[in-house]
């Protein structure tokens, strides 16, 4: 529901699409969505960011590829997915049976050609209203980090993708840079329609018995509540230099976190690792939002984006 007692309005608008609330499960933490319909009616979600999709099927990295951490976890899944054709022909059809709202596709790749080919495949998919570019995943050898940390490459890649895409393009930014604002401006120059941030921080855990890194590829992406202050800071910083809509993410696990992220400059938010800890996480946050809004005197959620910049 978008209103409570006809007073509290949780709706937001993203690229002209009205969402009942700003809560979007983050790519890679919610599968293709339909799996969670066994737990609750997922139509309560604002939208869903689909599991990262590549041109061809990918197995991902060898096991083990998850390590627990204080206040979070490290993952190095490696974009495991069945390939874009099967995502469209199989996974999206399964999702459409249980979720009636438009979704966001998430695309990764190793080359300009792989990105443009995969993104273009979603042009005729009505279920998808925007495409999120994973240019910053630290898990893929020779791909994500190179794209996501070089402003010139980001600008060029986004410009090439905009030539073939009929959908709004969201660029997912890496925090593993000296100044994330440079990446945000580069994406904007390339023609990005929106930004999402932050992707995971690079981290490592070492087994005390063997002295070997726990993750098979040594390093992975650190996410969870421990990164939340970093994410808030980076969303705030990017909001200072662009008017593009921002989807904030990084350690969100409560309705209070959602409000804080929106104060920093987010139009919507993505909930990631919390889905792995609590499969009911997104639903509980959505249910709590009106309660927190009432406590804070917020009547219309869309009015609070960037509030911290104006006080």
Order of alpha helices (4+ residues) and beta strands (2+ residues): beta-beta-beta-beta-beta-beta-beta-beta-alpha-beta-alpha-beta-alpha-alpha-beta-alpha-beta-beta-beta-alpha-beta-alpha-beta-alpha-alpha
